[in-house]
Amino acid sequence: MGGGAVAVTTSIAGPVRRRLARTVFPLPWAALAAAIVASLLGFALDGPARYAPLLLSVVVLGLPHGALDHLTLPRARGARPTSRSLAAVGALYLVLGGLYAAGWFLAPAAAFVAFLALTWVHWGQGDVYSLVALSRETHLRTRGQRLLAAAVRGGIPMVVPLVGFPETYRAVAATTAGLFVSGASFAWLLAPSVRLVAGGAVALLTVASLLLGRARADDSASRDAWRLDAGESLLLWAFFLAVPPLVAIGLYFALWHSLRHLARLAALDPSLSPALRRGRPLSVVVGLGRDALPLTLGAVILLAGLAAAVPAGVGSVDAVASVSLVLLAVLTLPHVVVVSCLDRVQGLW
């Protein structure tokens, strides 16, 4: 694909990079593989329990991974946060988040589809950074390759559950939009043609990305990076085809996406550098948790306010889960802007 070679600018030294890689790669692999095996053996969470991974993921790593946005860009530039930088991020969340929240009340079906597209972009960009920055030598050497990889990595969690569990996918969409308007229908999601085209497109993108990446991997280090990419892509395909969506998205959001982003932020925080160099994960967790706690608690308060504001009310576990998805959507839009700026500062594209 087009685009000249690009290189990520990071301050991740070799030993720290290896420690972060050992954290963000093996643990999610094991968790997702275990979930696949459990699903294939017939073990499943039923009733309200099936919402547990999704609801837990919101508070455990989910909200905290975005609660550091006010500190992210100054740290990436090697500076300390100022009142001006804090106000800028606050205004970003107030304006973009507020407009998107209004969109849910005015056009909930369109807002849900926009959430899918937004999450596709965001989860893709997060995985591309990890593949590039945590490898000794990446196989994703051009902007075009990275865009293609982002389309694949963001597309698998968004599209593959539709292929494997269309009725659950439709029910979640209808319940979420139904918080704001009665009779919201997503019957078109069940159409075989929609599932065939969407699933086929992501499958073709996956094959194209891996073939191109293998062709560009011309030394042992980049071939190792390609094998990691290929293995993860196949694992994600199997995971989202085998594990019911509510469980799958909850596990993925917390243990895959959020964990990788928090590792990225840990590498930016100068106060955590000694703990990262010396391999003290508890100190890193405490440091990140301390910084993320105030805005995480603020987001929980917003969740309660949103639950009180939705026209349909929140009287069931599935409604609580749907309100959580709406909150995540509202917070994701400004979060994507911050992460996109971080990508630019670090030269990802």
C-alpha positions as CSV (number, residue, x, y, z in Angstrom):
1,M,0.0,0.0,0.0
2,G,1.0,3.6,-0.5
3,G,2.8,5.9,2.0
4,G,6.4,6.2,2.9
5,A,8.0,4.5,5.8
6,V,7.2,5.9,9.2
7,A,8.7,5.4,12.6
8,V,7.2,5.8,16.0
9,T,8.9,8.2,18.3
10,T,8.7,6.8,21.9
11,S,10.8,6.9,25.0
12,I,10.3,3.2,25.7
13,A,13.7,1.8,26.4
14,G,14.4,-1.8,25.6
15,P,13.9,-3.3,29.1
16,V,10.8,-1.3,29.7
17,R,9.4,-2.2,26.3
18,R,10.0,-5.9,27.0
19,R,8.3,-5.7,30.4
20,L,5.3,-3.9,28.9
21,A,5.1,-6.4,26.1
22,R,5.1,-9.3,28.7
23,T,2.2,-7.6,30.4
24,V,-0.1,-6.6,27.5
25,F,0.4,-9.7,25.3
26,P,0.3,-13.0,27.2
27,L,-2.4,-12.2,29.8
28,P,-5.1,-11.3,27.3
29,W,-4.1,-14.2,25.0
30,A,-4.6,-16.6,27.9
31,A,-7.9,-15.0,29.0
32,L,-9.3,-15.0,25.4
33,A,-8.1,-18.6,24.8
34,A,-9.7,-19.8,28.0
35,A,-13.0,-18.1,27.0
36,I,-12.9,-19.8,23.6
37,V,-12.4,-23.2,25.2
38,A,-15.2,-22.6,27.8
39,S,-17.6,-21.6,25.0
40,L,-16.7,-24.6,22.9
41,L,-17.3,-26.9,25.9
42,G,-20.7,-25.4,26.4
43,F,-20.0,-23.3,29.5
44,A,-21.9,-20.0,29.2
45,L,-23.0,-17.2,31.5
46,D,-26.8,-17.1,31.5
47,G,-29.4,-14.5,32.6
48,P,-28.1,-11.3,34.2
49,A,-24.7,-12.9,34.8
50,R,-23.9,-12.6,31.1
51,Y,-23.7,-8.9,31.5
52,A,-21.1,-9.1,34.3
53,P,-17.9,-8.9,32.1
54,L,-19.3,-5.9,30.2
55,L,-20.4,-4.0,33.3
56,L,-17.2,-4.9,35.2
57,S,-15.1,-3.8,32.2
58,V,-16.6,-0.3,32.4
59,V,-15.2,0.4,35.9
60,V,-12.2,-2.1,35.8
61,L,-9.7,-0.5,33.4
62,G,-12.4,0.7,31.0
63,L,-13.2,4.1,32.4
64,P,-9.8,4.6,34.0
65,H,-8.0,4.1,30.6
66,G,-9.6,7.3,29.4
67,A,-9.5,9.1,32.7
68,L,-5.9,10.2,32.1
69,D,-6.6,12.1,28.9
70,H,-6.0,15.5,30.7
71,L,-2.4,14.4,31.4
72,T,-1.6,12.5,28.2
73,L,-0.5,15.1,25.7
74,P,1.6,17.2,28.0
75,R,3.5,14.1,29.1
76,A,3.9,13.0,25.5
77,R,5.6,16.3,24.8
78,G,7.8,16.1,27.9
79,A,6.0,18.8,29.7
80,R,3.9,19.2,32.8
81,P,0.1,19.7,32.6
82,T,-0.9,23.4,32.9
83,S,-4.2,25.0,33.7
84,R,-4.6,25.8,30.0
85,S,-4.0,22.2,28.8
86,L,-6.4,20.9,31.5
87,A,-9.1,23.4,30.4
88,A,-8.6,22.5,26.7
89,V,-9.3,18.8,27.4
90,G,-12.2,19.7,29.7
91,A,-13.7,21.9,26.9
92,L,-13.2,19.1,24.4
93,Y,-15.1,16.6,26.5
94,L,-17.8,19.2,27.3
95,V,-18.4,20.2,23.7
96,L,-18.0,16.9,21.8
97,G,-19.3,14.7,24.5
98,G,-22.3,17.0,25.0
99,L,-23.1,17.1,21.3
100,Y,-22.9,13.4,21.0
101,A,-25.1,12.9,24.1
102,A,-27.7,15.2,22.5
103,G,-27.5,13.0,19.4
104,W,-28.5,10.0,21.4
105,F,-31.7,11.7,22.5
106,L,-32.4,13.1,19.0
107,A,-31.4,10.2,16.7
108,P,-30.5,7.1,18.8
109,A,-30.3,4.6,15.9
110,A,-27.9,6.8,14.0
111,A,-26.0,7.4,17.2
112,F,-25.6,3.7,17.8
113,V,-24.2,3.1,14.3
114,A,-21.9,6.1,14.8
115,F,-20.7,4.4,18.0
116,L,-19.8,1.2,16.1
117,A,-17.8,3.2,13.5
118,L,-16.1,5.3,16.2
119,T,-15.1,2.2,18.2
120,W,-13.9,0.5,15.0
121,V,-11.5,3.4,14.4
122,H,-10.4,3.7,18.1
123,W,-9.8,0.0,18.8
124,G,-7.9,-0.2,15.5
125,Q,-5.6,2.7,16.3
126,G,-4.9,1.3,19.8
127,D,-3.8,-2.0,18.5
128,V,-1.6,-0.5,15.8
129,Y,0.4,1.5,18.3
130,S,1.0,-1.7,20.4
131,L,2.1,-3.7,17.4
132,V,4.5,-1.0,16.4
133,A,5.9,0.4,19.6
134,L,6.2,-2.9,21.6
135,S,8.0,-4.8,18.8
136,R,11.8,-4.8,18.4
137,E,11.3,-4.0,14.7
138,T,7.8,-3.7,13.3
139,H,6.6,-5.2,10.0
140,L,4.1,-2.3,9.7
141,R,6.5,0.1,8.1
142,T,4.3,2.3,6.0
143,R,1.3,4.5,6.7
144,G,-0.8,2.4,4.3
145,Q,0.1,-0.8,6.1
146,R,-0.8,0.7,9.5
147,L,-4.1,2.0,8.2
148,L,-4.9,-1.4,6.8
149,A,-3.9,-3.1,10.1
150,A,-6.1,-0.6,12.0
151,A,-9.1,-1.4,9.8
152,V,-8.6,-5.1,10.6
153,R,-8.0,-4.8,14.3
154,G,-10.9,-2.4,14.8
155,G,-13.1,-4.3,12.4
156,I,-12.8,-7.8,14.0
157,P,-14.5,-6.9,17.3
158,M,-17.2,-4.8,15.5
159,V,-18.1,-7.2,12.7
160,V,-17.3,-10.7,13.6
161,P,-19.9,-10.9,16.5
162,L,-22.5,-9.8,13.9
163,V,-21.5,-12.8,11.8
164,G,-21.6,-15.3,14.7
165,F,-24.3,-13.9,16.9
166,P,-26.6,-11.7,14.7
167,E,-29.7,-11.9,17.0
168,T,-27.7,-10.9,20.1
169,Y,-26.1,-8.1,18.2
170,R,-29.5,-6.8,17.0
171,A,-31.0,-7.1,20.5
172,V,-28.2,-5.0,22.1
173,A,-28.6,-2.4,19.4
174,A,-32.4,-2.3,19.8
175,T,-32.2,-2.1,23.6
176,T,-29.7,0.7,23.6
177,A,-31.6,2.8,21.1
178,G,-34.8,1.8,22.9
179,L,-33.7,3.8,25.9
180,F,-34.5,6.9,23.9
181,V,-37.2,5.9,21.5
182,S,-39.7,3.1,21.4
183,G,-39.8,0.7,18.5
184,A,-36.2,1.1,17.4
185,S,-35.5,-1.6,14.8
186,F,-32.3,-3.1,13.6
187,A,-33.8,-6.0,11.7
188,W,-31.5,-5.2,8.8
189,L,-28.6,-6.5,10.8
190,L,-30.1,-10.0,10.5
191,A,-30.1,-9.9,6.7
192,P,-27.7,-12.6,5.4
193,S,-26.4,-10.2,2.8
194,V,-25.4,-7.7,5.4
195,R,-23.5,-10.3,7.4
196,L,-21.9,-11.8,4.3
197,V,-20.6,-8.5,3.0
198,A,-19.4,-7.2,6.3
199,G,-17.8,-10.4,7.4
200,G,-16.3,-11.0,4.0
201,A,-14.8,-7.5,3.8
202,V,-13.1,-7.9,7.2
203,A,-11.8,-11.3,6.2
204,L,-10.4,-10.0,3.0
205,L,-8.8,-7.1,4.8
206,T,-7.3,-9.5,7.3
207,V,-5.7,-11.6,4.6
208,A,-4.5,-8.6,2.7
209,S,-2.9,-7.0,5.8
210,L,-1.1,-10.2,6.8
211,L,0.1,-11.0,3.3
212,L,1.5,-7.5,2.9
213,G,3.0,-7.5,6.3
214,R,4.8,-10.8,5.6
215,A,6.2,-9.4,2.4
216,R,7.6,-6.4,4.2
217,A,9.1,-8.5,7.1
218,D,12.6,-8.8,5.9
219,D,14.6,-9.7,9.0
220,S,14.1,-11.9,12.1
221,A,12.8,-9.1,14.3
222,S,10.2,-8.0,11.9
223,R,9.2,-11.6,11.1
224,D,8.7,-12.1,14.9
225,A,6.4,-9.0,14.9
226,W,4.5,-10.4,11.9
227,R,4.0,-13.7,13.6
228,L,2.6,-11.9,16.7
229,D,0.2,-9.9,14.4
230,A,-0.9,-13.0,12.6
231,G,-1.4,-15.0,15.8
232,E,-3.4,-12.2,17.4
233,S,-5.6,-11.7,14.4
234,L,-6.5,-15.4,14.2
235,L,-7.1,-15.5,18.0
236,L,-9.5,-12.5,17.7
237,W,-11.4,-14.1,14.9
238,A,-11.8,-17.3,16.8
239,F,-12.7,-15.4,20.0
240,F,-15.4,-13.3,18.6
241,L,-16.9,-16.2,16.6
242,A,-17.0,-18.5,19.6
243,V,-17.7,-16.3,22.6
244,P,-21.1,-14.6,23.0
245,P,-20.8,-10.9,22.3
246,L,-21.7,-9.5,25.7
247,V,-19.0,-11.6,27.3
248,A,-16.6,-11.1,24.5
249,I,-16.8,-7.4,24.3
250,G,-16.4,-7.1,28.1
251,L,-13.3,-9.2,28.2
252,Y,-11.8,-7.6,25.2
253,F,-12.5,-4.0,26.3
254,A,-10.8,-4.4,29.7
255,L,-8.1,-7.0,29.2
256,W,-7.1,-6.1,25.6
257,H,-7.8,-2.5,24.6
258,S,-7.8,-0.7,27.9
259,L,-4.7,-2.6,29.3
260,R,-2.7,-1.8,26.2
261,H,-3.6,1.9,26.4
262,L,-2.7,2.1,30.1
263,A,0.6,0.5,29.3
264,R,1.2,3.2,26.7
265,L,0.3,5.9,29.2
266,A,2.6,4.3,31.9
267,A,5.5,4.7,29.5
268,L,4.8,8.4,29.2
269,D,4.6,9.2,32.9
270,P,8.1,10.2,34.2
271,S,7.1,9.4,37.8
272,L,6.6,5.8,36.8
273,S,9.9,5.4,35.0
274,P,11.8,3.9,38.0
275,A,9.1,1.4,38.7
276,L,9.0,0.4,35.0
277,R,12.7,0.0,34.8
278,R,12.9,-2.1,38.0
279,G,9.9,-4.2,37.2
280,R,7.6,-3.1,40.0
281,P,4.1,-3.5,38.5
282,L,2.3,-2.7,41.7
283,S,3.8,0.7,41.9
284,V,2.8,1.3,38.3
285,V,-0.8,0.3,39.0
286,V,-1.0,2.5,42.1
287,G,0.4,5.5,40.2
288,L,-2.0,5.1,37.3
289,G,-4.9,4.4,39.6
290,R,-4.1,7.5,41.7
291,D,-4.1,9.8,38.6
292,A,-7.2,8.2,37.1
293,L,-9.4,7.9,40.2
294,P,-10.9,11.5,40.2
295,L,-12.2,11.4,36.6
296,T,-13.2,7.8,36.9
297,L,-15.4,8.7,39.8
298,G,-16.7,11.6,37.8
299,A,-17.6,9.3,35.0
300,V,-19.5,7.0,37.4
301,I,-21.5,10.1,38.5
302,L,-22.3,10.9,34.9
303,L,-23.4,7.3,34.4
304,A,-25.9,7.7,37.2
305,G,-27.1,11.0,35.8
306,L,-27.5,9.5,32.3
307,A,-29.5,6.6,33.8
308,A,-31.9,9.0,35.4
309,A,-32.3,11.1,32.2
310,V,-33.1,8.4,29.6
311,P,-36.8,8.5,28.7
312,A,-37.3,4.7,29.0
313,G,-35.8,4.5,32.5
314,V,-33.4,1.8,33.8
315,G,-35.3,-1.1,35.3
316,S,-33.3,-4.1,34.2
317,V,-29.8,-5.3,33.9
318,D,-29.8,-5.1,30.1
319,A,-30.9,-1.5,30.4
320,V,-28.1,-0.7,32.8
321,A,-25.7,-2.3,30.4
322,S,-27.1,-0.2,27.5
323,V,-26.8,3.0,29.5
324,S,-23.2,2.0,30.1
325,L,-22.6,1.7,26.4
326,V,-24.1,5.1,25.8
327,L,-21.8,6.6,28.4
328,L,-18.8,4.9,26.8
329,A,-19.9,6.3,23.4
330,V,-20.2,9.8,24.7
331,L,-16.8,9.6,26.3
332,T,-15.2,7.8,23.4
333,L,-15.6,10.7,20.9
334,P,-13.4,13.2,22.7
335,H,-11.1,10.4,23.9
336,V,-10.5,9.4,20.2
337,V,-9.5,13.0,19.5
338,V,-6.9,13.0,22.4
339,V,-5.5,9.6,21.3
340,S,-5.3,10.8,17.6
341,C,-3.3,13.8,18.8
342,L,-1.1,11.5,20.8
343,D,-0.6,9.3,17.7
344,R,0.5,12.4,15.9
345,V,2.9,13.6,18.6
346,Q,4.5,10.1,18.7
347,G,4.7,9.9,14.9
348,L,2.5,6.8,14.5
349,W,1.2,7.8,11.1
